[in-house]
Amino acid sequence: MFGTHKRYAPAARVASAEALGQLAGSADLEDDIALCPFQTIEPVFRAHLPAGERILEAGCGRGRWVFHLRRLGFDVIGLDLAKSDLVRARRHDPSVPVACGDVVKTAFADAGFGAVISLGVVEHFEEGPQAALAEVRRLLRPGGVFLVTVPTQNLLRVLVFNRLKDLQWIVRRLRGRALMFEEYRYSRARFSRILREAGFEIVELHPDDFRPPKNMGLYTDSRFFQHPVNRWELNRAGRLVNRILGGLSPWLLCSGTLWVCRRP
């Protein structure tokens, strides 16, 4: 599968940041932190994050991964522009190291981190992710680890969901609804090329989704597949599609991709 799909959403939704990121927050931050072990990328973090070195999550939101990884013993700090999210994180734990700042231009020193994490962030720059990636490269020490996820194209998105979204945008525009850019969904080949052009060495790729009984890809792509009560779980139809296609390959349905990279 190839190409890049440019997604739009109602302007009010984008302006309120409700459309941003792969994971909409719940009322209880502990509920969000508890989702981290269900995510398929969590064991990859354990394997590749350097122990005893400073780690930055660039675009941490309310900091669920900051909390989770610090509980595992990693020295992680968070950075985000959304002050309301940072307030929620500090209210949950006043000692959590989170700061307000722009991931494109941070105040940190060159080569000050052994690893940088970016989860569902750089796809939200309409001009492209290059400036954010250049800043990550500046922040990493030589040989440092970069763990980055973006939403990626999968079989159902290419064949069905992207087409339905395009039709929905046309209808909304005809009705005079204001739309704004939301995100790009990249093919794995396209974003791999962007990372190499930004000066990163790609080590591994992994599907980014939840493990059963939870699900991220189908759950976010269509309300038709969502469980009526259980958050991040599928209904009977969704479970059937997930069992059939996901059984063939996780790449057919996964919500995103995790790239494990290094700064040469």
C-alpha positions, 0 to 999 in steps of 0.5 A: 500500500502506498501514498499519503492520505490527508484528513480533515475534520470540523474546524471546531473539533480541530481547534479544541484539539479533540481530533489530535492524537490516536488516543482520546483521554478519559476522565480518569488519567489512571485509566489512560495510563493503564492502557499502556501495557495493552499497546503493542509498542510497549514491549518495544519501548522496554527493549530499546529505551536506554536505562539511566539516560534522559528520555524526552517524550515530545508531545506528551499530552496528559503524560500517560506514557511519561507516568507509565515509563517512569514507573518502570524506572526510565528517566522520562520527561514530557513536553507539550503545548497544551497547557490544559493537559499539563495541568491535568498531569500535574494535578494527578502527580505534582512531581511529574516532570512535564513542561510546556513547549513546542516540539519544533523548537525546544529550549533543550541543549543539543545532544542532551537526550539518549532517546526521544519518543514521539507518539501520534504528533508529527502527522499533525503538521500540515507543512510536513514533519520535517521541522519536528524531525530536525529538532529531534535529531538535534536533541539526540546524542549520536547513537541515540534512539528515536521512537516515533509513531504515526497513523499509517495506511492499512488495507481497509483504510485504503479500500474503504475508510479513506473513500468514505471520509473523502465523501463525507468531506465533500458533503460537509463542504456542500453544506457549508461546514468549515473544515480544517486539516487534521492529520496525514496518514502515511504509508510505511514506505513514504514515512520511512523515506521521510525519516531517512531524509531527515538523517535517521537510521531505521532499525525496526518497524512494528504495528501500533495498536492495542492487544485484544480485547482492546483495539485501536485501528477499527475502533477509531476508523468506524463507529460501526465497529465500536462496542456500545459500552466498553471503551477501546473494544469492538462489537461482534462485527468488529471482532469478526473482521479483526479476527479474520484480517488481523489473523492474516497479518497485523499490518492489514488493520493496525492503527499506526506504525512504530519506527525504531530509529537511531541518530547515526 
